[in-house]
Amino acid sequence: MTIDLYTVQLATSTVTIIAGLMFILDTVLRRPDTAGRLWAVSFMGGMLTSISYAVWILVPGAWWAVAVGNGAMVLTAGLLWCGARAFNARNDLLWVPLVVATGAGVAVLAEGPDGGDWAGAPLLFLALAAFSGLGAAESLRKPMRSHWAARGLTVSFIVVALFYAFRTVAYFVLGPDAPVFRTFFGSEAAAFVMMTLIIVMTVSLVILRSDRVGDSGGGGVSHWSDDEVLTSSALRRVVEDQLERANFHDEQLVFLRVGLDEVESIYTAFGRSAGSALADRFTAAVRRYAPPTAAIGTFDGGGELLVVAPFPRMADARRAAIALQGGIGEQTMVEADGLRLSASIGMAGSDAVGYDFDRLLAASGEAAQRARESGGDAIAD
């Protein structure tokens, strides 16, 4: 049975629009973070892609719709990657997909009305493969890799990256008119791949955002974790409020990213029960030795806590970090043959970085990474 391109495009458009509306509605019902906003715009780009390709199929002479569709499709993949970077508290690099998407659209316009069905295809395929590969790599970074729901996102990114990588090779080696290309890499095959993965990605992203942001209504929802520190959503709300007031009063807040050294090695060597005891002792030490004015919370589930407190100078924050590090170092684990805990701490202050939560979180995370790379049990800013 042969399914015509119009029917395939109609099915793809239906799936894309329904999935996009679901995610956008979920974003509206929750307090969105940067990752959620980027992913919501990504779904809007997917909806624009479907509408543009439908116009191209239905309206004779609407070759320009391919330029819009290609650009929107590249932007969709790029924003999914940007959202994953924002989720991991890294710079979203939004300008990259904007530039590449513009290039994908211009490539079609440059070929004009005579460009045919595959106008701008090489750049489109390469961009989708690249952004999907980057998205897969980003989904395997902490904290995203700590969430089970991210595995669906990882698999989807990998499948898209491989499909478009092979599609690019087949395009240049076989040509778009070859029977093998049309069968395995034509528009119909691409549509079926994308429909399946859109559904998987939508479910994964909704679950990831619900874990990160939580219900905006807040009715009956605890703001405390089992270890009596703030949950990630509550921590963001508390600290964003503090940042707004600190900005008004021109006072500095400092983010301290406190992470246990060699967490995964300890879990591997001593087992899950010892790892749980380790996490409990670490959290208790942070709560005891952190400044009394600090907001303390979890944000990745991977052995790190965020401590946010006001400090007039970074030197004051460093002294507090040293005291915190010393308190953690006093903890030993009988379950792990008397192992003594150590932690690396990354610091970032609002005087240098600004009063944006995500930027401060990213800056403190980069500092914590430098502290770990220096050998651990260190403090960096």
N, C-alpha and C positions, 0 to 999 in steps of 0.2 A: 504494500500500500504506500502510495506517495502522498505526502502532505505538502501542500503548496506553501510558499513563503508567506503569503498573507495570513494563513491560519496559524502558522508558527509564530509570526510577529504578534498576532492578536493574543495568543496564549502567553507569550513572554510579557507583553504589556500588562495583561491582567495580573499575573503573578507579581510583577515588579511594583505596580501601583498599589496592590493590596498590602504587600510587605512594607512598602514605603509609608503608607498611611498608618499601618500598625505601629511602626517604630516612631513616627512623628507624634502619634497620639500618646505613646508611652513617654516620650520626651516631654510633652505638654503636661502630663499628669505628675511628673516628677520634677524635682529641682535639678535642672541640667548642669552638668559640669562641662569642661572644655571638650572632653572626648565625646560626650553625648551630643553636643552641638555640632561637632564636625561630622559625626556619623549621621545625624539627622539631615544635614546638608548633602551628604553623600547619597542618601536615599532620594532626596529631591533631584539630584543629578541623574540618578538611575531612572526616575520617572520622566525627566526631560529627554533622556536617551530614547526611551520607548516611544514617546510621542513623536520625536523627530524622525525616527525610522519609519513609524507608521505613516507620517506625512510623505516621506520619500516614496513609499510603496504605493500609496493611494493617489497622490497628486502628480500627474505627468509634468515633467520639467522642474520638479522641486529638488534639483540636485544639491542646492544649498543646504537642505535639511540634513544631508549626510555630514556636512561640516559641523553643524550644531550637535548632531548625534555622536560623532566621533569625539569631539571635544568634551561633551558631557560625560561620555563613557570613561574617558581617561581621568577626568576630574573625580568621578565616582570611585574608581580604584585608588586614586591618589589620596582622597580624603579618608578612605578606610584605613590606609597606612598612617596618615597623620593622626587620626583618632586613636590608633593603637599606641603611637608615640606619646600622645597626651595622656592616655590611660596609664602609661608607665612613667608619668611625670617627667617626660623629656620634651625638649623644644619640638613643637609640631611641624616645623618646616613647611608651613602652608604655601609659601611662595613656589615651592618646587612643582607640585601638581598644577598650580595655576599657570606657570610658564609652559609646562609640557602640554597641558590641555589646549592652551592657545596655539601652540605649535601644531598640534594634531588637527585643529580646525583650519588653520592657515594652509596646511599641506593639501587639504581638499580644495579649498578656494583657489589655490595656485594652479591646480589642474583644470579648473573651470568645468563647464557643462560637458566637455568631452572626456572627463576623467573616468566615466563609467562606474560600474557597481563597486569597484575596488579602489576608488580614489582615496589616497592617503592611508591605505591599508598597512603598509610596512611599519610606519611610525606608530599607528594604532596598536598593532600586535606587539611590537617591542615595548611600548609604554605599559601596556597591560601586564605583560610578562614581568617587567621590572618592578612595577609597584606591587604586584601580587607576591613576588619573591621577597621584597622588602617587608611586606606585611606579615608573611610567614615567619621571617626572622624576628620581627618585633614581637610577635605573639609568643615567642619562646623566651623572651626576656622577662625578668621579674619587674613588677608584681604580676603581670598578666599570666605568666606560665603557672602561677600558683592556683589559678582558678580552673576547675575541671571544664567549665563551659568554654574556655578558650580553645580546647582541643578541636571543637567543631570549626572554629574560625581558622585554626592552623591548617587543618585538612583542606578546607575550602580554598585558602590562599595557595596552597601547594598545587592543588588540582588545576586552578586557573593559570598559575605560573607555568606549569608543564604543558598545558593545552596550548597556550599562546606561544610558548617557545617552539613547540613542534609545528604549530600552525605557521609561524614565521619561516622556519626551515622549509616546510612543504611549499609555501608560497614562492620562495625563490628557486627551489630545486625543481618542483613539478609544474608550477604555474597554476593560477586559479581556475583554469578551464580543464585541468586534468581530472579524469573520473575519480581517481583516488582522493584528490584534494576535495572535490565536491562531496564525496561520500563521508569522509571522516573529518574534514575541516571546513566544510561549507557553512553557510549562514544557518541552515537548519540544525546541524550538529552543534554549533556554538550556542544556539538558542536553548537547546535541551540541556546542555551543560550548565548554562547560566541560570536557568529556571530552578534546577535542583539545588544549586549552591546558594542561590538567593534565599531559599527557604531555610537552609541550614544556618547561614550567616545571620539571618534575622533572629532566629531563636537564640543563637549564641550571644549576640550583642544585647538582646533584651535582658538575658540572665546576667551578663556581666555588668550591665548598668544598674540592675536592681540590687546586685551585691554591693556596688560602689556607692550609689546615690541613696538608695532606700526610698520608701514611700514618702512623698512630700506632705501627705496628710498627717502622718505621724501618730495616728490614733492607735494606742496600744502597743507601739513599737518601742522596745528598749533602746536607749542610747548608750548602753554599757555592754562591753564584751564580758565573757565569763571571767576574765582576769581583772575586772573592775577598771578598765581603761575605756576611753571613748571608742565607739565604733567608727569606721572610716567616714560614714555620712555625717555622724554627729560631730566628729572632729572637724570636718570641713566647715560645717555651719558655725561652730564656736569660734574657730580661728578666723574665718572670713569676717565675722562680726568684730573680733578683736583688731584685725587689720584695718577695717574701716575706721574704727575709733582711734587707733594709733596714728593713722594717716592724718586725721583731723587735728590731733594734739601734737603732731610732729614728734612722735616717740618711736623708738626702734623696737621691733619684735625680731627675735632670732629663732630660726628653725634649727633644731638639732636632730639629725637623722642618726639614731642609735641602732647599730646592727651587731648581732653576735658574730664573731669570727668562726669560720669553718662549721657553719650550721649543718650543711648537708653531709659533711664528713662524720660529724658526731652522730647524726641519725643513722648513717650507714654502719658505723663501727659498733654502736651500743644499742641500736634498736629503737622502735617507736616509743616504748614506755619511758626509756631514758630521755628521749628527745622531748617528750611531753613535760617531764620533770624539769628539763633544762629551760623550756619556754616559760614555765611557771616561775622558776627562780629568777630568771632574767627580768620578767615583767615586774615581779615584786621588788627587785633591786632598783629598777628604774623609778618606780613609784616612790620608793623610800628616799632615794638620793637626789631626785630632780628638785629644782626650786619649788617652794610651796605655791608660787603664783603660776606655775606652768600648767598648760593644757597638755595632756598625754593621751595618745591614741594610736590605734593600729591602722594601717592603710594597705598592707599587701599580704598579710598572712604568711610571710616568709622569714621571720626572725628579725624584723626591724620594727622599731617604734619611733614615733615622731613626738618630740618634746618642743613645745613652743612657749617662750617666755619673754618678757620685756627685759632688755639690757641696754643701759645708756651707751656702752662701748663694747666692741667685740672682745676686748681683753677681759671684760667681766664675764662674757659668755664662755670664753675659753676656760676661765677658772671654774665655772660651774660644770663645764664638760669634763674637766680633769677630776673634779670631785665625784661626778657621776661615774666616770670610768673606774675610779678607785673603788667605789662602792660595789660595782659589778664584779671587779676583780677579787673582791673578798669572798665571793660566793664559790663554794666547792660542791661537787656532786658525788655523793657516796655511790650512787647508781652507776657512775662512770669512773670507778677506781680513783676517786678523789680529784677528778679533773677540775681545774680552776678556770672559771669563765673569763673571757676577754672580749672587748667590744671595740669597734671602730666607729668614730663619730664624725659626721660631716656637718659643718655649720654654714648658714647663710643668713645675712641680716637684711632687713628691709631698707636700711640706709643705702646699701650698695645695689640691691636687686630691685627694690620697689615693693609695693604693697599688694602684689598679685599672688594669690595662694599657689597657683600652679608653677609660676616662675620660681618662687622661693623653694617649693618642694623639689623642683628639678635641680636647682642650684645646690641645695643641700645634698641631694642624691649624688650629684657629680663629685662633690667634696668627699662624701662617704666612700665612693668608689676609689678616689685617690688615696684615701686613708688605708683601705684594704690592700690596694696595690703596693703600698709602701711596706707591706709586711704585716699589717694588722695591729691591733692594740694601739691605734694612733688616732690623732685628731687633725682634721684638715678643714680649711675654709677657703 
